[in-house]
Structures are given as C-alpha cells and as structure tokens.
Amino acid sequence: MGYPGIWAEKDPHKPAVIMAGIGSHPWPAGFTVTYDEIEVRSNRLAHYFRSVGLSVGAHVAIFAENHPRYLEACWAAERSGLYFTAINSHLTVDEVAYIVDDCDARVLLTSAHKASMARAAAATCPKVRQVLVFDEGLDDGILGDRLVSYGDTTAAFAATPVADETCGASMLYSSGTTGRPKGIVRPLSGAALADKTATEATLEHFYGYDSSSIYLSPAPLYHAAPLGFNMTVLRLGATTIVMERFDPLAFLRLIADYRVTHTQVVPTMFVRLLKLSADERAAVDLTSLTSCVHAAAPCPVWAKEQMIEWWSDHGVAITEYYGGTELNGLTFIYPDEWMRKKGSVGKSILGRIRILDDAGAELPPGQIGAVYFADGGSFEYHNDTDKTASTFAPDGGGTTIGDVGFLDEDGYLFLTDRKAFMIIAGGVNIYPQEIEDVLIEHPDVVDVAVFGVPDDDLGEAVKAVVQLDVGVVASPAVEADLIEYCQARIAHFKCPRSIDFVDELPRLDTGKLYKRVLRDRYWGAS
C-alpha cells in the first residue's frame, strides 16, 4: 500500500513521471517530475482547493493534453476527497463546456496550449470560480478572465497535507443513447490515502507491478484506463513514462531506452506496431518488458495472434481485460488461455456474468444476449436517474453497460456487439447519435445513419449513410460539404471519414431505424 507521500519520504528524488517528448512541447524529452515534487505540488494544490471552498465531495475538472502537471493535479484532488473529471482534450468548446457545467466543477485546470478553449468554455459555466493554467509555455497574454497561473496561485500554500485528507475519485464521462455524455459516479470510499485500493491489488496480482516497475503509458490520460493505471503506479512507488502521443517506433525505442517493464495499449496500437518493418522491430531490445495488457476495444484475432507470437519470444505476457468505466464488472484472460479461447475477453474477476434475453430470462452457454454483471461494482449516472435505472436487469440481478455476447461452456465471455452500435476507433468511444443529430440539421439531408465500419488501422472508422433531399444529387462535392459541416460543429475525430448515399434508409413502421441492415452490408463484405 502507498501513495506519493510515502515514496517521497523514502526516495524523494526518484522519478515519478517522465515525459517522453514526442512532438513539439514546452518541455524537453525526458522532463522529470520526482516523487518529492508530486508530493509538494499536490499538497499545495489541495490547500488551494480548500481555500476556495472545495470540501470533500466537491468537483474539479481537468482539460489538457498529456502534460507533466496532469497527474499531480489528479493527485491533489484525490488527496482532498474531491471528484475529478478528466476531459477529452480533442473536444470542441461547446462539448467541454457541457461537461464542465454538468459535473459541477468549481475549478478547471488546463494547459497553456488549451487555455483559449478553456477560457471560452468557462465563460458559459458560472459555477467555475477559477481556471488554473499550468505554467509550461505560459505567457502573460493568456491570463485574465478567471484564468490564473497554476504555479503562482499555489506557491504560497503549505507543502504538507490538508488536515482532513481522504480519498477522492475520478468521475469520468461516457455517452448515453442520446449522444450526450453522462458522468459515471461511484460513492467515495472514505478511506485513508495510504489504504490499499482494489486497483493496487489487481496490478500487483495479475500484472506483477511493484515499486521497481517502469510503466510506459502511450494513451491519453483523460481515458479511464490510462488514468487509473498511472494513478496506481504512483501509489506503488513505480515510475511512469508518459507519451504525449502514440508513435509505434518511438514506443519500442522507449521500452529499450528506459528498460520498461509494463505497458498498457489499445488494439489499434498493436496494428500499428505490426505494420513496422521486420528490421525496425528487430532493432529494438524488448528484454526488459514483462507485461502488456490491452483493453478498450475489440482486438482483431489476427493482430493478437501475431503480437503474441512476436512478444512471447521476448518473455512478454500479453493479457486482456474487459470492463467499462462504470466498473460494474471485470473479466481477465492470460495469453495461454486466449490461445485456447481465441476471441474471448476472459472469465469474470469482478461480479457474476449473466447473459439475458430481451425478456430478462437467463440464457444457456452459447446463446447470445445482453451482458450483465451481478454482485459487481455499484455506480450511477450523474444527474440522470432514468439512465441509471435502465442499466438494471429486470429482476434486479445485475447491471449492464449495453454490450452483447455469450458465455461458453467453460464460463469464458465472448462479445459479439457493442453498446447501441457505439463506434470504437483506436480505443476511443464515439457515439453515432451525436453525429446523426448534427448531420440531420443540414438542409440537404433528409435522413442519416452513422455506424462503424471495418478499418485496418483504427479497428473501426466512422461511416455515414445519408438520404438526400429531393433535387440534391449525390457527388464527391456534397460528401465533402457534409463532412466539413460536421467538423465545424463537433470534434474532428467523431466526424465521418466517408459518406455513402442511398435513396431511402431502412426504417420500420414505428419509425425506428433498422441500422443493423446497413451496418451488416459493410461488415459482411469485410
């Protein structure tokens, strides 16, 4: 058990966070934050939170790229007993403002790079008292209108813990069927900061983490899994190498340069690694790496087979887990198990899996139905009791996050579909309804369906199928216009990469869009 303060006492100069330096940033490659710095700076920020009236259970938000100050800001909230919401750094101003306001954030933390967007978002969020801007790359022209320097504002506060220190928690956002994101809330534990967490125990038991581990983090810190793993790595007294963005060759070189022992990836990273040449792969020393875990999206069987073949020669165990941000349940599978049960996401290690039909009846092995976890973790959707209630099984025995699959005769779970046709592109969840709601507003569009189609690089790519108004002729120019229209209104990563046109979309008499008919044309053809 541990937290940064314990490790700061034992070895104050030990690196806690090292920035990889991928791309152009105000910090150099190898920029290091020590355990002593994490402890001092997170304590000062915690005292600041108290000074502006944030007591246990209050909310803050973080809107930044992968940044040297990101994890210390999360730790300040964690040790203050606050809820902290990490916001996708690629969202538009309106999307950021919605989450900041909905999560009831009283303080917003951001970077110099994102400061102008944070300013615009905060302008429509009256509950936000101040916006703290991380100092790297900061100049005086950025400040004003509630935006203040993170370093200057916190420097005068004590470097010791707040008197009422207790564990906080993340409150991250996941979309519902309407396309509007919903915050996922779990009760605060009330635990002492030094008490061992379930995630600590998981990382130690299943992956072999300890204080000597070197963890390579290639994904955005606003994602639930990278954030959770990084926070736990710092509890364990290990060192994390944070990549500003994923690059396959840089990823391999970082493993060699820092003697990385553990990492976590999404399947699209496997695909990009496998596209490297044989010479590029062979030139890198992977002997230090012992554990790689993947999750967040379906992994193509061929990609995992090839990764296991490549990395098992170096002694790397490629494991997989399945579970949502809701943490209502969790499965896990070792590589030798997966080779016997290819395509499975494993057996449950949290909760009891139930497969139910549309009427709520439990299905036998091999039959496909909705995946529920009974006796797992509890959660609710912030400000949405109806959405929370909809997750419960008809008999009250468990909750679902909308995935579909089956259990085999040995209790291994196989997923056959994703929640409400949610698109997972490169490990990022994209919700079609939000995109459809934008495109249907275009004057040339009569009807629209958005779904994921197979993509060798991302796993899935966003596809729109559009029914145009009478007199509008389908053409590449119309396609480009609709894509640009979408990009002007929501984050670019959500927008269709291509659009096809049809005379009429398949809707039932009730008006419900029969999206499976459309989607199966593309997936069947693949």
Secondary structure by P-SEA (a helix, b strand, c coil): cccaaaaaaaccccccbbbcccccccccccccccaaaaaaaaaaaaaaaaaacccccbbbbbbcccccaaaaaaaaaaaacbbbbbccccccaaaaaaaaaaacccbbbbcccaaaaaaaaacccccccbbbbcccccccccccccbbbccccccccccccccbbbbbbbbbbbbccccbbbbbbccccccccccccaaaaaaaacccccccbbbbbccccccaaaaaaaaaaaaacbbbbbbccccaaaaaaaaaaaccccccccaaaaaaaaaccaaaaaacccccccbbbbccccccaaaaaaaaaaaaaabbbbbbbbbcccccbbbbbcaaaaaacccccbbbcccbbbbbcccccccccccccbbbbcccbbbbccccaaaaaaacccccccccccccccccccbbbbbccccccccccccbbbbaaaaaaaaaaccccccbbbbbcccccccbbbbbbbbbcccccccaaaaaaaaaaaaacccccccccccccccccccccccccaaaaaaaaaaaac
